[in-house]
Amino acid sequence: MLLSIVNMQLRDKEPDLKMLAGKFSMSEEEIKARLGAIGYEYDPEVNQFV
């Protein structure tokens, strides 16, 4: 569920991970770690976790 929410926000509302992290009062590293734990990595070229 977290993956879907994060990717939806990146696709529709936020220009990059830094802005998304600030919106949710989290660090980029924390978001990357949580999604990395389930096998996803941030790709800045497509602004999505893949």
N, C-alpha and C positions, 0 to 999 in steps of 0.2 A: 504494500500500500504506500509506503514512504517513497519508493521509486516512482510510482505513478504521480504522486503529488508533486514531487520535486521536478520531474520532467515536464509536467503540465505547466508549472509555474515558470520554468525556464523557457518553455516554448511560447507561452502566451503573455507573460507579464514582465519577466526580468531579462535584461540584456546579457547578464553573465552570472556566474556562481557567486562572485563577491557581493553583488547587489542582493541576491536571494538570501545569502547567509545573513547579511545585515538586517533584512526584513524580518527574519525569524530569530534574531539575536543569538546566532550561532556563528562559529568560525567555519571558514571553508574547509579546514582540515577535519573538523568534526563531521560535517556532512560527507566528505570523501571517505572517512573512516567507517561510518555507519553503512554506506552503500558499498564500500569496498569489502566489508565483511560478508556480503551476500554475492560478491563476484562482479560488481559493477565499477566502472572507472569513468571519471569525467573526461569528456572529449570537448575541448573548447572550440574546436572547428565547427561542430554541430550544436554546441551549447546544450548537450544532453549527457546523461549517464548511459553508457552502452555496455 
